[in-house]
Amino acid sequence: MKKQAYSIQTTYAETVDLIAAIGHEVSVVVEGHIGSGKSSLINSLAERFPTHRKVYMDMTVMHEGDIRIPAINHERKTTEFYYNESFGLHDNVPVILMLDEYGKASKPVKDATMSALVERRFGNARMHPRSIVLATTNLGAENVGDVFQAHHRNRVTTVKMAKTDAETWINQWAKFNNIAPEIIMWVGERPDVLHPYDYYDNANDNVHIYHPKAQRAAFVTHRSLEQASKIINHRDHFSPVALESALAGTVGAPAAVDLQAWIAMGDSLPKRAEIINDPTGARVPDQVAGKLMLTYQAINWVDDTTIEPWMDYMARMNKEVQALFCTTVIKKPNKMFVLDCDKFTSFAIKNQYLFA
């Protein structure tokens, strides 16, 4: 395995900070790996700028008519363009404009949006001065059809966003976004499934990921893991064969096979209703892995009506598992119900060192 960085790369958080600071004056084009979360940058920026209008454009499916259409001004005997209402030109509101997959756009679509990307202008109308404009594109070395001409590239700022590693993905995102615990546990055990392809000269050294030297119909990315999680979370409604087939078509056959052990463990755990209805009598898994998986589940489903029975159930497990739950759930955006629970605050007071 070869471990090397091909250039200076920003983390996801650094990329958001950069665009938030300069995006109203400098257009940033974010280059990154397939499925690594580039498209989600608009959501992170929207959290920073809640009064901005989100304008997301998937450039791979856009036609020039989706951007602008010619119009005749009969009074002046001139022509002009009418632009898509989403851009906010008609009501002069600040927008966050993401031109996603810009490198794959057709030439007419690039021509129609280049003035917005470079000058924050559509025709003769300028965008609101607080508007943020950014674009995304895949790495050229991935060979998926991204083209960015040199004179266009020279007018913007290009940053290469690093592929988020497994630990960061789990601890800063997956735990808080209803990702199936089976996925979290698997990625924790197999961090190489989120390695960049350029760690490997030989594509077969990591059969789980996209590699430009290999033909793989499905593979593991941050995006496909989220899709796989949705499939796993609803597995009670279809057969095991359908589950494995769907996973193979989402994250690839090697990953689908690997995941089966974790899915089997998840199926063997006590259900949420059992824990809520009988927190002092519901079965506690013998294996540490099972306890961890239950805890990841609880982080997602616990709320103001279930926090107390969960605290009673959790008290029957080892302190490390209790610490995992309490130090993680306190970081959730909607954590007030936790702070209002006497059993939680009592645990926190007794174990203050865990929260330092």
Steps between C-alpha positions, in 0.01 A plus 500: 500500500629843406399788728564843355320826436511624145459865609391722784146406594242659727275307733123524463479741796784714364327516163176624659690763701681622189187535288306661786772764532570583135215349298323834454808640323699201374348199328645177632499188284527195724673197351454172679454127487182334373228493765712679762240757606568791265131548426418525871711814533192706413319364805790582732516850357123541538539430872749790516277728293139413584355808326661413166300315236652165403532458124630158405564420136602153384697606195500149353128521418464872428423649162556861404125554515504404867731798559372764258268551207518779238232768519410786265445853627265632230493850643877540482542267204770308686548149631596383846498184710250404768671304778378223727303641794703289745798732463315774689572769243137617498480560875870573568545247778836348602539145375740211541546386143659158457590394147545131578702277267600807301773316313240270340272778376448548128669799336173697458420456870850606599471803273166592660637480854860615462415866565328398824798291605759763414318832545180414695306633207223364278479710187471861616368408844736452790438265785449629852843608635480249786432211264740206519597315183686170490544207265608140536677260271661159518873444494632490146694183578173318570425509127127560534469774241575824684639775278601846619669724247817676611373856442190423706700331774721807523199717587399301807665349805532122492544300818541126533288360781643197675290188531368486856654212692296233676548627855398855413203382295374285787557743787404825331220392267379141497412485871265796464332427168314174551768290333434132569716377791596200287660741254672696778642186659620365165672823398658521845646153450591561134621863472668411172158505329526881509861521385573715192573298187843661466618308806518198269703440185327165455121536488454149639671596825168654605200348326247712691574844357487676164826477310554640149695188406209266579151450360264484797127545463458585869745598772524660842487878535356726768196543276447130431538421871213737573293324234590160642398621845150584377470150355618333820272714718195369307608137465200373700282565195676278244685172474866436592567422133362839397708663774827345382419573136421865574815542707714342227353748254572791735838437663623203296491126557812481725352756738157335492655169606709665772195676642300182549664416835416842641145481366455159663619647829258791464213258442587315821486806725201593719260733322435858601149417624640228729743744657242775545234271643731306733830685551597298808408163353580524129794285394843663495740366232797303627742628237646849517430544128130435560491756780670757279257434216202546734652826621540633146137409439388684812690815409270529199164399649513632856280803567320673787258206538763224495809649665402383852441130418818501291700643792363218721594240239839654431585492872520121468790527254865579559620855564678528163173446314319746727772754432469450124128573509514798734795677339351452155132582559596827671644616165172455312342827377169414673655415838273700732287196584818331627586791727144495638534134607590469867654155449731635233607808697559282805727272295682805358562647844635172635723454194609854418842381389342334195382835364825693549 
